[in-house]
Structures are given as C-alpha cells and as structure tokens.
Amino acid sequence: MLVLATCEQAVLAKQLFCHLVQHIGIVLPELKICISVALVFVTKEHASYGEITESKVGQGALLLNILQKYSEGNIFNYLLIR
C-alpha cells in the first residue's frame, strides 16, 4: 500500500510540475509586456518631475513626489486597468 501511495504522489507531482511549466510559459510573455508598459509609464512620470538635482533638497522633493504618487495608487490603478 505504501509503494502505491508513493507512486501516485510521484505521478501527481510530475503532472502538477508539467501544468506549472505550461502555465508559466503562457503567462510570462503577457507579464513581460505588462512590466514593460509599466516601466514606460513610470519613466515618463519620473521625467515629469523635472530635472534631477544632486542637492539633498532636490532629491528630497523628488522622493516626496514619488511617495505621494505611490500613496495615491496611481501606478497600481494603471496596472490594474490593464
């Protein structure tokens, strides 16, 4: 009985692994496109903050703007719409 249960578990594990690999193969290209689109969106949004300065004040202002957008959920709302 123990041998039979072990064989069934091995077969089930192999089938689950095959399904997982197939699922990853299907989802990965779409995920790559979604990430690329989000990267373009974030890059444009980052550029809209203006020129990056080397001063601590400029870096602090940029960080506050990014945190504000993050807290408002603009980036995540954009991703959820897709």
Contacts in CASP RR format, 6 or more apart in sequence:
PFRMAT RR
TARGET T0000
AUTHOR 0000-0000-0000
METHOD contacts of the structure
MODEL  1
MLVLATCEQAVLAKQLFCHLVQHIGIVLPELKICISVALVFVTKEHASYG
EITESKVGQGALLLNILQKYSEGNIFNYLLIR
34 79 0 8 1.000
34 82 0 8 1.000
37 82 0 8 1.000
38 75 0 8 1.000
38 78 0 8 1.000
38 79 0 8 1.000
41 75 0 8 1.000
41 78 0 8 1.000
42 75 0 8 1.000
45 69 0 8 1.000
45 74 0 8 1.000
45 75 0 8 1.000
46 66 0 8 1.000
49 62 0 8 1.000
49 65 0 8 1.000
49 66 0 8 1.000
52 58 0 8 1.000
52 59 0 8 1.000
52 62 0 8 1.000
53 59 0 8 1.000
69 75 0 8 1.000
END
